[in-house]
Structure formats: structure tokens, C-alpha cells
Amino acid sequence: MSQLGQLKPVRVWDLPTRVFHWALVVCVLGSVLSAKLGGNAMVWHMRLGYAVLALVGFRILWGLVGGRWSRFSSFFYSPAAFLRYLRGQALPHEHFDVGHNPLGALSVLAMLAWLLAQVASGLIADDEIATTGPLIAFVSSEVSLAWTAYHKSYGQWGLFALVALHVGAIVFYRVRHRKDLLGPMLSGDKALSAAIPASQDSWATRLFALTLLMACLAGVYLLVNLAPA
């Protein structure tokens, strides 16, 4: 790294990515706690699930048009690149230490996919007590009960496992490699060579991101109100 020049703060995570990340943490934690409480808290479990769906939808869109290091194109790695990362043999143009490294990329993609499946199953779930998903009218009772079982078992425990791996990776990189992964997700910046291109993070891009988020929220609102009255 030193051969590329003096280190300086470089904007890696734009504000929309950081807000998404921490909003997702709050919503997922809240949805888990509200489900464990049950009863009247299930209203919030549903609302937080809708929020998670909107956030994931936003992140998918932002992965296409967002800041440089938030785009999927920056962390879709080939199998050869993945092996080079594991062997510590990165090519000069492969900035594995800037945005998501290959292992981190897999974690992000797995989390997004798993959350989509978990929320989708919740939309057609039936706890056979007092709470049903808003789209339950579109599936048979057999399908609903099967996905309800998934939502409460494999879906839930798989999510816990992914969260545990994510937290474990943060601790591992902090202890083993002396790399702070949390700090940059708060400030947006990493100490990198000036030769590393920064993510665009202007007020114009932030306003655009807000527009995308509002569109995702509107889309989720329309989705959950599809069922006939």
C-alpha cells in the first residue's frame, strides 16, 4: 500500500449505504424482539418486516447506481479472484481491502437473499393465532403453513447464523488483522492511498438515494395492500 503513496481518508461508504446498514440492523433486531414478545408486539413485527423489505429493495437498486464501492460491480468476484484473495496474492488492480473483500461480498449477498426469503415467507405466513401475512389470500393454506414453518425455523435460525458470522468476522478482523470494519461504516472513510478512487457522496446523490428509498417504501405499501378487502 505504501508504494501507492501517503495514506489519507478516502470516502468508501457513502451516506445512503451507511444509513441503510444501520437502519437494517435496527429493523432486524426490532423484528426479532417483537416476534419473541408476541401478542400486540406482532403488529410491530409486521411493520418492521415491511421496512426490511423496503431497505433490501433499496440496497439492490443502490447496488446498481450507488457509490463506487457500494455497487455490486465492485464486489462481484470471479472464482480466480476469490482464490487469489484466500492466498494473499491480489493483483495490483484488485483492491480487496477497500470495499467488500470476497468473503465479505459473499456475506452481503447471502444476507440480502436470506432477508428477502424471510420477509417473503412472512408475507404469506399464518401463526394460527391472530397474525397472518397480508398476501395470504393469494396462496393455499398448505403453502402458507409450509412457509410459516420455514419462517419460524430454517429462516429464523439461518438469519441468526448469518448475523453471528457477520459479527464474528468484525471481531476476527479487529483482533487478528487489526482492521476496524465498524469505524468506516460510521464515518464513511478509510485511510487509503490517494490513488484509490472515492465513492461519490454529494447532496445530489443523497437526494437521489432518498427518492429511491421513498419509491421502495411506496412499492412495499402497494404490495402489502394487494389483497382484496
ABEGO torsion letter per residue (X at the ends): XAAAEBBBBBBABBAAAAAAAAAAAAAAAAAAAAAAAEEAAAAAAAAAAAAAAAAAAAAAAAAAABBAAABAAAABBBAAAAAAAAAGABBAABBAAABBBAAAAAAAAAAAAAAAAAAAAAAABBAGAABBBAAAAABBAAAAAAAAAAAABAAAAAAAAAAAAAAAAAAAAAAAAGBBAAAAAAAGBBBBBAABBBBBBBAAAAAAAAAAAAAAAAAAAAAAAABBX
